[in-house]
């Protein structure tokens, strides 16, 4: 008897008995997608920070003295050891000079007559990061670059 009354009641006022379940399913799935997207964004941001910091570690090694400024191998080693979590990391270390008056120099004393030589070190790091979750319309790989330039201790 209660079944007949309920079916008659639902027929008159449109029964909404499953609406809350459908709304909950949609809300939970959207929240899950947002959480995955936030996690992926955080992972890519972390990789970008690691790549930039590794360039900084390389120039910090090289700027300690004139001898270390010319040791590009160990600058690259210091940079690579600072970012062990980043796959496919490529490093380029270099040093260059400039006269104090702003003219260019080849790091030879005769280049800067009447001015002093200022020596710099530079490390450029590049890494590619693959997202864990591929979303159509977004890149399959992200290429990130870090660059650091620092003056050598005089």
N, C-alpha and C positions, 0 to 999 in steps of 0.2 A: 503494500500500500504506500509506503514512503517513497518507493521508487517511482510510482506513478505521479505522486505529487511533485517530486523533484523534477522529473522530465517535463511535466506541465509547466512548472515554474521557470525552468531553463528555456523552454520554448517561448515564453512570453517576454523574458527580460534578457535574453542572450547570455548564456552561461560562460563564465570566465575562469573556470576551475584550473586550467593549465597555464594561464598567462604568466603567473609569477615564476614558474619553472623555466619558461622560455626566456623571460627577461634575465633571469639569473644566469642561464647558460650563455647568453650573448655577452653580458657584462663580464663574466669570468674569462671568456675567451679573449675579449678585447683587452682586459687587464693583463692577461698572460702575454699577448703580443707586445704590449707596451713595455712590459718588464724585460722581455727578450731584446727589444730594440734598445732599451736603456743600457742593458748589459753589454751589448755589442758596441754601442757608442763609447762606453767606458773602456772597453778593451782596445778600441782603435785610438782613443785619446792616450791611454797608457803607452801604447807603442810609439806614438808621436813624441811623447815626453822622453821615453827611453832613447830615441834616435837623437833628439836635440841634446840631451844630457851626455850622450857618448861623445859628441863633437866637443862639448865643453871639457870633458875629461881629457881628451887628446891635446887640446891647446893648453890646458893647465900643466900637463907634463912638459910640453915643449917650451913654455915661456919662462922656465926656471933659470936658464942660462943660455949663452950663445952656442955652446956645444950641444945642448939638448934641442935647441931650435933647428939644428941641421939633422937631427936624428929622427927622420920621418918614420922609420920602421917602428921605433918604440912609441911614437905618438899614435900610430895606427893601432898598435898592440894595446895601449892604454884605453883607447876609444872602444875597441872591440870587447875588452874585458868589462867595460862599464855597461854594456848592453847584451848580456848573454841570452836574454829571452827573445831577442829579435832575430828571426831567420832572414837570410838573404841580405845581410848588412854589408854594404860596400863603403869603403873609407878612402879618402884622399887627403893626405897631409902635405903641407907645403910651408915654405917660409919665404918672405920677401922683405925688401928694405925700401926705405923712403928717406929723403933728406928732411931735416927739420924745417926747412923753408918751403916744403911741399913738392919739390921736384922729385922725379923718380931716381932710383939708384939700383945698381947691380950688387950692392953690399960691399963694394970696394972703397977704400978710404979716399981715393982720388976723385970719386964721384961727387962728393959733397964738400967742395972747397969752401971754407968759411962757415960751414954748418956741420952739424953732427948727424950721424946715421942713426935712424930709428928702425929697429928690426921687429918684424911681426911674424907670428905663426898663424896658420889657418888650417882647420880641419873641416871637411865637408863629408857628411854621412848621408847615405841614402838606403832606405829599406822598403821592402814591399811586404804588405800584410794582407793575408787572405781572410775575408770575413768568415765566421763560423756558419752564419746563416745567409744564404744568398737571397736577395730580394730582387725580382725582375725590375729593371729600370735603373738599378744602382750598379756601380762597377763590381767586377768579380775580384779585382785586386786594387789595393790602395797603395800608391807610391808616396812616401813621405821623405822629407829632406831636412837635415839639420846642418847649420853652419855656425862656426864660431871662429872669431878672429881675436887675437890678444897680443898685446905688445910684450916683447921680451924684456926681462929685467936688465937694466943697464948697469 
